[in-house]
Amino acid sequence: MTEVSAVGEITRVGETAQRPASSDPVLSVEGLSLDFLLRRHILHAVRNVSFTLERGKTLCLVGESGSGKSVTARALMRIVDKPGKITGGKVVLNTDGNPVDVTALPDGSKEILKLRGGKIGLIFQEPMSSLSPVHTIGSQIIEVLRLHRAMSKKEARAETIELLRQVEISNPEEMIDRYTFEFSGGMRQRAMIAMALACDPDILIADEPTTALDVTTQADILGLIKRLQTSRGMALLLITHDLGVVAEVADEVAVMRYGRIVEMGDVDTIFHAPQHPYTKRLLASTVKLEKGRAASQSRPRAETVPILSVRDVTKVYGGAKEWFGKAAFALKAVDSVSFDLHAGENLGIVGESGSGKTTLGRLILRVTEPSEGAIIYRPERGEEVDVRALSKDKLRDFHRQVRLVFQDPFASLNPRMTVKQVIADPLVVSGGMTGKAIEEKVAHLLELVGLDPLAMERYPHAFSGGQRQRIGIARALALDPKIIIADEATSALDGSIRSQILDLLLDIQRQLDLSYIFISHDISTVRYFCDRVAVMHKGKIVELDTAEKICTTPEEAYTKSLISAVPSPDPRNKRMLHRHRFQA
């Protein structure tokens, strides 16, 4: 059995690293190491990690995917999945003047069960997979209360209503009996926070609590967590790869790479005087997106006939007449949207969840049929194609020229197909290529997206998230399209990998003269990548202008609220503290 180990030593910067131990450390991690005993080797997931959590203070654990952040947090609660095993160090919990070494507690003991939820609360990254879909939100929180605090059903229900009110869920008396699928993403996250706080823990661990949320909901959730932390005096361990979030909320920062903390210090010093090359690289990629592209890099909009024109496109769900002629409820998911896309242009579509961004992309492709409006595609000079009038066969030709890059690189690739099969699939379906020609085309596409052609016989699980997204891009490019619709194509990626993928897309654009419709809720990404930006709210485009104008001097109140909610990657300029709140 071989051993896989990471290298690198911790760099401590700023006064925080040299200060004496806190007068009130609620938890101390000393030399924690954790291994996964795999079939052929030992994976050292966490190596010699040390830090302390103090009452009322926030420590942010940052790093790219796979750096060991989440498994470190889970080790604090002894919920590491097998074959993971703590192999060294200790975790000392000191909540009531009686220090307890968590690592020494027997597996499955009452002490560990009391610790989870009772002393340490945990907010998971994806509430939809963490909350039961077959039980009401209230029943799940009531179960936690009765398990840890020995309450009657009546008492637990009353306490649950109060908890839902504290996390700012409106009408808690009614919402307590709703199911998970009846909550929005932000409300589900609030319910998770209520569950984590049910037993008034001394420590709150938040594992990527805002990754899947749009910027305004993210700002609301972070503000809520901060207010609850202050009122309850909790220590907060926030795990994130978003350095903008770190700058807004952290007191101290620990940077992880390959299972080790490579740099630790107060938030100001980490951001303004980083010492470790890895920290500098993470910060550089974040600042790069924040500043946007230089004017010389941005492609000006060509004053020519647009390659795609969308006119008054509308999508209405419902509205058909029910029994006795009564009209059913109708929802306008997209409401009279119009815009042009020019050749070689990048048009961003931004807005909150539910604003109609993704639906608009599906309408352009006619994956979803529009209720009204026109979509005109101009593949060649002088030629016009009415997309809504296309037959099934002609629509297939349109889909060869207008391709989609999906949000989730994990879910969008068939795990049973090799990379070669995944990328070649559009070529096989189109019927235009076979045998050796397909292999040569796949090799060329892999080189185009920066991957080794020799990897084409491997399966998707053998690649990282960023590499999988590159494979998805290669598949989208297989049929030599004119337009690519990228639907949240970088939202699941770390900051540095996101920057690489955006630069890759821009480089491919220069080589192939592509046009992009870039759908995203990440304003900094849109500012860097796009020439113009359309802002959507409740199915309508409320503002459309250059990316620089939208991101620096927006005119509409809703756009101002979006921009002001974007976290600033500078702890000396905390943008979210001065948010412009939109009143509908």
C-alpha positions in Angstrom: 0.0 0.0 0.0 1.4 3.4 -1.0 0.8 6.7 0.6 -0.3 9.9 -1.1 0.7 13.0 0.9 0.6 16.8 0.3 3.5 19.0 0.8 3.7 22.6 2.1 4.2 24.4 5.4 1.9 26.8 7.1 2.6 30.5 6.8 1.3 32.7 9.6 0.9 36.3 8.9 -0.3 39.4 10.9 -0.7 39.9 14.6 -3.4 37.3 14.9 -1.0 34.4 14.2 1.3 35.4 17.0 -1.3 36.4 19.6 -1.7 34.4 22.8 -4.4 31.9 23.1 -7.9 33.4 23.4 -9.3 34.0 26.9 -12.4 32.2 25.8 -11.6 29.5 23.1 -14.7 27.5 22.6 -13.0 24.9 20.5 -9.3 24.1 19.9 -8.1 21.9 17.0 -4.5 20.7 17.6 -2.6 18.8 14.9 -5.7 17.1 13.4 -4.9 14.5 10.7 -7.4 12.4 8.9 -6.8 9.6 6.4 -9.0 7.6 3.9 -7.8 4.0 3.7 -8.5 3.2 0.0 -7.9 -0.1 -1.7 -4.5 0.8 -3.2 -3.3 3.8 -1.2 -3.8 6.0 1.8 -5.2 9.4 1.0 -4.0 12.0 3.6 -7.1 14.2 3.4 -6.2 16.4 6.4 -2.7 16.9 7.7 -1.6 18.5 11.0 -4.4 21.1 11.0 -4.6 23.5 14.0 -6.8 26.4 14.8 -9.1 27.8 17.5 -12.7 29.1 17.5 -13.6 32.0 19.8 -17.0 33.1 21.0 -18.5 35.8 18.8 -15.7 35.5 16.2 -15.8 34.1 12.6 -13.0 31.9 11.2 -13.3 31.4 7.5 -11.7 28.2 6.0 -11.0 28.8 2.4 -9.5 26.8 -0.5 -10.4 25.1 -3.7 -12.5 22.0 -4.0 -10.6 19.0 -2.6 -8.5 21.0 -0.3 -9.9 19.3 2.8 -12.2 22.1 4.1 -15.5 20.1 4.5 -13.9 17.0 5.8 -12.1 19.0 8.5 -15.4 20.5 9.6 -17.1 17.1 9.7 -14.2 15.7 11.8 -15.1 18.3 14.5 -18.5 16.6 14.8 -17.2 13.0 14.2 -19.3 12.5 11.1 -16.6 11.5 8.6 -17.8 8.7 6.3 -15.9 5.4 6.1 -13.2 4.6 5.2 -12.2 8.0 6.7 -10.4 7.8 10.0 -8.9 10.4 12.4 -5.3 9.3 12.7 -3.8 12.1 14.8 -4.3 15.3 16.9 -7.3 16.2 19.0 -10.3 18.4 19.0 -11.0 20.0 22.4 -14.5 21.3 23.0 -14.7 23.8 26.0 -18.3 25.0 26.2 -18.9 24.8 29.9 -15.5 24.9 31.6 -15.1 21.2 31.3 -12.8 20.5 28.3 -13.7 17.4 26.3 -11.5 15.7 23.6 -14.0 15.0 20.9 -11.6 12.6 19.1 -11.4 10.4 22.2 -15.2 9.8 22.5 -16.3 6.3 21.5 -18.1 5.9 18.2 -21.9 6.2 18.5 -21.7 7.2 22.2 -24.4 9.4 23.8 -21.7 12.1 24.3 -21.2 12.3 20.5 -24.9 12.4 19.8 -25.3 15.3 22.4 -22.5 17.1 20.7 -24.1 17.0 17.2 -26.7 19.7 17.1 -26.5 20.3 20.9 -23.1 21.9 21.2 -22.2 22.3 17.5 -24.7 23.2 14.8 -24.1 22.5 11.1 -25.5 24.2 8.0 -25.0 22.1 4.9 -24.2 23.3 1.4 -27.3 21.9 -0.3 -30.5 22.1 1.8 -32.5 20.2 -0.8 -30.4 17.1 -0.2 -30.2 17.6 3.5 -33.9 18.1 4.3 -36.4 15.2 4.0 -38.8 15.7 1.1 -41.5 13.5 2.7 -41.7 15.4 6.1 -42.8 18.9 6.8 -40.1 21.5 7.6 -41.7 21.9 11.1 -41.6 18.1 11.9 -37.9 17.9 11.1 -37.0 20.8 13.5 -39.5 19.5 16.1 -37.6 16.1 16.0 -34.3 17.8 16.8 -35.8 19.8 19.7 -37.4 16.7 21.2 -34.3 14.7 20.8 -31.9 17.2 22.5 -34.2 19.2 24.8 -36.8 16.7 25.9 -39.7 18.9 25.0 -43.4 18.0 24.6 -44.8 18.1 21.1 -46.7 21.3 22.0 -43.6 23.0 23.4 -41.4 21.9 20.5 -44.0 23.2 18.0 -44.1 26.6 19.7 -40.3 26.8 19.8 -40.1 25.8 16.1 -42.4 28.6 15.2 -40.2 31.0 17.1 -37.1 29.7 15.4 -38.7 30.2 12.0 -39.6 33.7 13.0 -36.0 34.4 14.1 -34.6 33.3 10.7 -37.1 35.7 9.1 -39.4 33.3 7.4 -42.7 35.1 7.1 -46.0 33.5 8.4 -44.1 30.9 10.5 -47.4 29.5 11.9 -48.4 28.5 8.4 -44.9 27.7 6.9 -44.2 25.2 9.7 -46.5 22.7 8.0 -45.1 23.1 4.5 -42.8 20.6 2.7 -39.3 21.3 1.5 -40.3 21.5 -2.2 -42.7 24.3 -1.2 -39.8 26.5 -0.1 -37.6 28.6 -2.3 -33.8 28.1 -2.2 -33.3 31.0 0.2 -36.2 29.8 2.4 -34.8 26.2 2.5 -31.4 27.6 3.7 -33.2 29.6 6.4 -35.0 26.5 7.5 -31.6 24.7 7.7 -30.3 27.6 9.9 -33.3 27.3 12.2 -32.6 23.5 12.5 -28.9 24.2 13.2 -29.8 26.7 15.9 -32.6 24.7 17.5 -30.5 23.6 20.5 -28.7 26.9 21.0 -25.3 25.6 20.0 -22.0 27.3 21.1 -20.5 26.7 17.6 -22.1 27.1 14.2 -20.4 25.5 11.2 -21.7 26.8 7.8 -20.4 24.7 4.9 -20.7 26.7 1.7 -24.2 28.0 2.9 -24.7 30.4 -0.1 -23.0 28.7 -3.0 -26.2 27.9 -4.9 -27.9 31.2 -4.1 -28.1 34.5 -6.1 -26.4 37.5 -4.8 -29.3 39.2 -3.1 -30.4 36.0 -1.3 -26.7 35.3 -0.4 -26.4 38.8 1.2 -29.6 38.2 3.1 -28.5 34.8 4.4 -25.0 36.1 5.4 -26.5 39.0 7.1 -29.0 36.7 9.0 -26.2 34.4 10.1 -24.1 37.4 11.3 -27.0 38.8 13.3 -27.8 35.5 14.9 -24.2 34.9 15.7 -23.9 38.3 17.5 -27.2 37.9 19.4 -26.3 34.4 20.6 -22.5 34.9 21.0 -21.7 31.8 18.9 -18.3 31.0 17.4 -18.7 30.6 13.6 -16.7 28.4 11.3 -17.6 29.4 7.7 -16.3 27.2 4.9 -16.3 28.8 1.4 -14.3 29.2 -1.8 -15.7 32.7 -2.4 -13.1 35.3 -1.2 -15.6 38.1 -1.6 -17.8 36.4 1.1 -14.6 36.0 3.3 -13.8 39.7 3.0 -17.3 40.6 4.1 -17.7 38.4 7.2 -14.4 37.0 8.4 -12.4 38.0 11.5 -9.7 35.4 10.7 -8.9 33.3 7.7 -7.2 29.9 7.3 -6.2 29.0 3.7 -6.2 25.2 3.0 -4.5 23.4 0.2 -4.0 19.6 -0.2 -5.2 19.0 3.4 -2.9 21.5 5.1 -3.4 25.0 6.3 -0.8 26.9 4.3 -1.5 30.4 5.7 -3.5 31.8 8.6 -4.1 35.3 9.9 -6.5 38.2 10.4 -8.7 39.0 7.4 -7.0 42.4 6.6 -3.5 40.9 6.5 -4.5 37.9 4.5 -6.1 40.1 1.8 -3.5 43.0 1.8 -0.3 41.3 2.7 -0.5 37.6 1.8 2.7 35.6 2.1 2.0 32.2 0.5 2.0 31.8 -3.3 -1.2 29.9 -3.2 -3.0 32.6 -1.3 -1.7 35.2 -3.7 -3.0 33.1 -6.7 -6.5 32.8 -5.1 -6.7 36.5 -4.5 -5.4 37.4 -8.0 -8.1 35.3 -9.7 -10.8 37.0 -7.6 -9.5 40.5 -8.1 -9.2 39.8 -11.9 -12.9 39.0 -12.2 -13.8 42.0 -10.0 -11.9 44.5 -12.2 -13.3 43.1 -15.5 -11.4 42.9 -18.8 -9.4 45.7 -20.1 -11.0 47.7 -22.8 -8.5 46.4 -25.4 -9.5 42.9 -24.6 -13.3 43.5 -24.8 -14.8 42.9 -28.2 -16.8 45.9 -29.3 -20.3 45.2 -30.6 -20.3 45.1 -34.4 -22.7 47.6 -36.0 -24.1 45.0 -38.3 -27.2 42.9 -38.7 -27.6 40.8 -35.6 -26.9 37.0 -35.7 -29.9 36.5 -33.4 -33.0 38.7 -32.7 -35.4 38.0 -30.0 -38.7 40.0 -30.2 -41.4 40.2 -27.5 -40.8 36.5 -26.5 -43.3 35.5 -23.8 -43.8 32.2 -21.9 -47.0 31.7 -19.9 -47.5 28.7 -17.7 -51.1 27.8 -16.8 -54.0 30.0 -17.7 -56.1 27.3 -19.3 -59.8 27.2 -18.3 -60.7 24.8 -15.6 -64.1 23.3 -14.8 -67.2 25.5 -15.4 -65.1 27.9 -17.4 -63.2 29.3 -14.5 -59.7 30.7 -15.6 -56.7 28.9 -13.9 -53.8 30.8 -12.4 -51.4 32.0 -15.1 -47.7 32.8 -14.6 -45.6 34.8 -17.0 -42.2 33.2 -16.6 -40.8 35.4 -19.5 -42.7 38.6 -20.3 -42.2 40.4 -23.7 -38.4 40.0 -23.8 -36.5 41.6 -26.7 -32.8 41.9 -27.5 -30.2 41.4 -30.3 -27.1 39.3 -30.3 -24.3 40.4 -32.7 -21.6 38.2 -34.3 -18.7 37.8 -31.9 -20.6 39.4 -29.0 -21.0 38.2 -25.4 -24.4 39.0 -24.0 -24.9 38.4 -20.3 -28.4 37.6 -18.8 -28.4 38.3 -15.0 -31.0 38.3 -12.3 -32.2 36.5 -9.2 -33.4 32.9 -9.1 -36.9 32.8 -10.7 -36.3 35.9 -12.8 -36.7 33.9 -16.0 -33.1 33.6 -17.2 -32.9 29.9 -17.7 -36.4 29.8 -19.2 -35.3 32.4 -21.7 -32.4 30.3 -22.8 -34.7 27.2 -23.2 -37.1 29.3 -25.3 -34.4 30.5 -27.7 -33.5 26.8 -28.3 -37.2 25.8 -28.4 -36.6 23.2 -25.7 -39.6 25.0 -24.2 -42.1 26.4 -26.7 -42.7 30.2 -26.5 -46.3 31.4 -26.0 -45.7 34.5 -28.1 -43.0 36.4 -29.9 -40.4 35.9 -32.6 -36.9 34.4 -32.6 -35.0 35.2 -35.8 -31.6 33.5 -36.5 -29.3 34.8 -39.3 -26.6 32.1 -40.0 -25.4 33.8 -43.2 -25.6 37.3 -44.5 -29.0 37.9 -46.0 -30.5 34.6 -44.7 -33.2 34.7 -42.0 -34.5 31.7 -40.1 -37.8 31.9 -38.1 -36.9 29.6 -35.3 -40.6 29.3 -34.1 -41.7 28.0 -37.5 -39.0 25.3 -37.8 -40.1 21.7 -38.3 -38.6 19.0 -36.1 -35.9 18.1 -38.7 -35.0 21.8 -39.3 -34.9 22.4 -35.6 -32.2 19.7 -35.3 -30.1 21.7 -37.9 -30.6 24.9 -35.7 -29.4 23.0 -32.6 -26.2 22.1 -34.5 -25.5 25.8 -34.8 -26.8 27.0 -31.4 -25.4 24.8 -28.6 -25.9 24.7 -24.8 -23.3 24.4 -22.0 -24.9 23.1 -18.9 -24.5 24.4 -15.3 -23.5 21.2 -13.6 -20.5 19.4 -15.1 -21.2 16.4 -12.8 -24.8 15.8 -13.8 -24.5 16.7 -17.5 -22.0 14.0 -18.5 -23.1 10.3 -18.7 -20.9 8.4 -16.2 -21.2 5.2 -18.3 -19.7 6.8 -21.4 -16.0 7.5 -22.0 -14.9 11.1 -22.7 -14.5 10.1 -26.4 -18.1 8.8 -26.5 -19.5 11.9 -24.7 -17.8 14.4 -27.1 -18.5 12.3 -30.2 -22.2 11.8 -29.4 -23.4 14.9 -31.3 -21.2 13.8 -34.2 -22.7 10.4 -34.3 -26.2 11.7 -34.0 -25.7 14.1 -36.8 -24.5 11.2 -39.0 -21.8 13.2 -40.6 -18.7 11.4 -39.2 -17.5 7.9 -38.3 -14.5 5.9 -37.3 -11.1 7.5 -37.4 -12.5 10.9 -38.4 -14.4 11.0 -35.1 -11.3 10.1 -33.1 -9.3 12.8 -34.8 -12.1 15.4 -34.2 -12.4 14.5 -30.5 -8.6 14.7 -30.1 -8.7 18.2 -31.7 -11.5 19.3 -29.5 -9.7 18.1 -26.4 -6.6 20.0 -27.4 -8.8 23.1 -28.0 -10.1 23.1 -24.4 -6.7 22.4 -22.9 -7.0 18.6 -22.2 -4.7 15.7 -23.2 -6.2 13.8 -26.1 -4.8 10.6 -24.6 -7.4 11.0 -21.8 -10.3 10.4 -24.2 -10.7 6.7 -23.1 -11.2 7.7 -19.5 -14.6 8.2 -17.8 -15.9 11.5 -16.4 -15.4 10.5 -12.7 -11.6 10.5 -13.3 -11.6 14.3 -13.9 -11.9 17.3 -11.6 -14.9 19.7 -11.8 -13.0 22.1 -14.0 -11.9 19.4 -16.3 -15.4 18.1 -16.6 -16.6 21.5 -17.6 -14.0 21.6 -20.3 -15.3 18.3 -21.6 -18.8 19.8 -21.6 -17.5 22.8 -23.6 -15.7 20.4 -26.1 -19.0 18.6 -26.6 -20.8 21.9 -27.3 -18.1 22.8 -29.9 -18.3 19.4 -31.7 -20.7 20.6 -34.4 -18.9 23.9 -35.1 -21.7 26.1 -33.7 -22.2 29.9 -34.3 -23.8 30.6 -30.8 -23.2 29.0 -27.4 -25.7 29.5 -24.6 -23.9 29.0 -21.3 -26.4 28.5 -18.5 -24.6 29.1 -15.2 -21.6 27.3 -16.8 -19.1 28.4 -14.1 -21.2 28.7 -10.9 -20.2 25.3 -9.6 -16.5 26.0 -9.9 -13.9 27.5 -7.6 -12.8 31.1 -8.3 -9.4 30.2 -9.9 -10.9 27.5 -12.0 -13.8 29.8 -13.0 -11.2 32.3 -14.2 -9.5 29.7 -16.3 -12.8 28.5 -17.9 -13.8 32.1 -18.8 -10.4 32.7 -20.4 -10.7 29.4 -22.2 -14.1 30.5 -23.6 -12.7 33.8 -24.7 -9.8 32.2 -26.4 -12.1 29.7 -28.2 -14.2 32.7 -29.3 -11.2 34.4 -30.9 -10.3 31.3 -32.8 -13.8 30.3 -33.9 -15.7 33.6 -34.0 -18.4 32.5 -31.7 -21.1 34.5 -30.0 -22.2 33.8 -26.4 -25.4 34.2 -24.4 -24.0 33.9 -20.9 -26.7 33.3 -18.2 -25.5 33.8 -14.6 -26.3 35.2 -11.2 -22.6 36.0 -10.6 -22.2 39.7 -11.4 -18.3 39.7 -11.3 -18.2 36.8 -13.8 -20.6 38.6 -16.1 -18.6 41.9 -15.8 -15.4 40.1 -16.8 -16.8 38.0 -19.7 -19.6 40.0 -21.3 -19.8 43.0 -23.6 -23.4 43.9 -22.8 -25.7 42.8 -20.0 -29.4 42.4 -19.8 -30.9 42.5 -16.3 -34.0 40.4 -15.7 -36.6 40.7 -13.0 -39.9 38.8 -12.8 -39.6 37.7 -16.5 -38.8 41.2 -17.9 -35.6 42.8 -19.0 -35.5 45.9 -16.8 -32.1 47.3 -18.0 -29.8 46.5 -20.9 -26.5 48.3 -21.5 -22.7 47.7 -21.6 -21.2 45.5 -18.9 -19.2 48.4 -17.5 -22.2 50.7 -17.3 -24.4 48.1 -15.6 -21.8 47.2 -13.1 -20.6 50.7 -12.2 -23.4 53.2 -12.8 -26.7 51.3 -13.2 -29.9 53.3 -13.6 -32.7 51.0 -12.5 -33.4 50.5 -8.7 -33.4 46.7 -9.1 -30.0 46.7 -10.9 -28.6 48.8 -8.1 -29.8 46.3 -5.6 -28.1 43.4 -7.4 -24.8 45.3 -7.8 -24.7 46.4 -4.2 -25.3 42.8 -3.0 -22.2 41.5 -4.7 -19.5 40.9 -2.0 -16.4 43.0 -2.3 -13.1 41.1 -2.2 -11.6 43.8 0.1 -12.3 43.8 3.9 -11.6 47.5 3.9 -14.6 48.1 1.6 -17.4 46.0 2.7 -20.0 46.6 0.0 -22.8 44.6 1.6 -22.9 46.8 4.6 -24.2 49.6 2.4 -26.7 47.6 0.3 -29.3 49.3 -1.8 -32.5 47.3 -1.1 -35.0 47.1 -3.8 -38.6 47.8 -2.9 -41.0 46.4 -5.6 
